[in-house]
Amino acid sequence: MPTAKETSTDVLRGSGLRATPARRAVIEVLKATDNHMTVSEVIEALESVGSKFDQSTVYRVLSDLGGVGLVAESRISPGDTIFEWISQSNHHHLQCTSCGRTLPLDDQLVQEFIANVHERHGFHVNATHLVISGIEHDCSV
């Protein structure tokens, strides 16, 4: 997994992708936020720093980055896709379907679940990015 000190060029070359201007710019935008972003939000953030790429280019870059495990893609609801820079190998969330809030989910809890699934069902779960949808207990919506 990439480290915080690696440049976008280093990260891309380490993943086997060419360091194009669009890829470098999208990485910098995603690394600069702690939130999940839609494609529209990525494009707005790119424009705010003086980079302009069309929507198809941004989609293609996000797909490329996801394909090598640098970006996580999650579907909150049909037609609503969000993207996030992955800075660690196991990265999990709870997603409130009522208000849309995303909360971190403890990896140790997920690993215990995975161990139980393996023990009971003999099934090897591959879960490096897990999003569990539901309604938050204290949801204000």
N, C-alpha and C positions, 0 to 999 in steps of 0.2 A: 504494500500500500504506500501511497505517496506520503512524504513527510511535509510538515508545515514550511520548511525552509527551501524546498525544491521549487524552482521556477516552473512556469507552465511549459516552457520548452523542455526542461529536464524530464518532467512528468510525461509529456507526449513521446519523447524519444525512448524513455524507459518502457513505455507501453507498446512500442512498435508503430506508432502513428507519426506522420509528418507534422512538424510544428507550423501549421498554416496560421496566418493572421486571425482567421475566424476561430479556429480552435483555441489559440492562445487567449483571445479576448473573452470567449465564453468561459473558459476555465477561471480567468481572473474574476469575472462577475460572480460565478458560483462560489468561488472560494471566499469572496468578500461578504457573503451573507450567511447567517445561521439558519435561514429559512428555506423552505421549499419554494420553488419558483415555477410559474407557468411559462410557456414559450413567450407569451406576450410580455410578461415581466422581465424575462431575460433580454428581449429586444429593447424594451424601455431602458433597462439598466445599461445596455451597450450604448444606446444613443446618448445617455446622460454623460458618458465618458468619451464621447466623440467617435464611437465606432458605429458604422451603419452596415448591417448585413440583412438581406431579405429573409423572410420567414422560412423559406425552403432551405436556405443555407443553415440557419440556426437549428431547424429540425434535424438536418443531416449531421451536423456537428454533435448534437446531443445524442443521436443514435450511435455515432461512431464512439463517443466517449462512454456510453453505456455498454457498448459491445466489448470494451476492454476493461470494464469494471471500475471506471473512474466516476461515473455518474449513476445514481439510482433513479429509476423511473417508477412512479406510483400512480395508480389510477384511483382517485377518490370516489368518483362516480362516473357513469358513462359520459365520455367526451371531455372529462376534466382530468388532465394529466399534469402532474407536477414532477419537477426534476430537482435533484440535490447532489452536491459534491459529496463524495464519500471520503472521509478522512481516516476511517478505521475499517477493519475487515468485517466486523459484525456490527450492524447498525439497524436498530429496530424502533418502531413507533406504534403508538396508539393514535388512531384517527377518529375524532368525533364526527359522526355523520350528520349531526344536527347543526353544530356551529362551525365545523371545519377545523377546529383547533387540533394541533398535532402535539403529542407529548412523547418524550423519550420512553422507551421500554427497556428495562434492565436486561442486559445480555445474559446475566447469570440465570435469571428466571427462564429465558428462552432456552438456554442450554439444558436446564433441568427438564423442561418440557420435551426437548429433542431426545434426551436420554430416556425418558419415560416412554416415548413413542417407539424408540428402538427396542427397549426391553419388552414391551407388551406386544408389539407387532412385527419385530424383526425388520423394521424399515429404517433405512438410513436417510435422514432428512438433511437436505442441503439448504440451510437458511442463513444467509449472510445479510440479507436485508428483508426484514419481515414487517409488514404493516397490518395491524389488526384493527378492523373497523368496528365501531359500536357507538354508544352514546355515553358521554362523560357524565358521571354521577352529579356533578354540580354545574351542568351545562345551563347557561343563562338564556338559551334560545328556546 
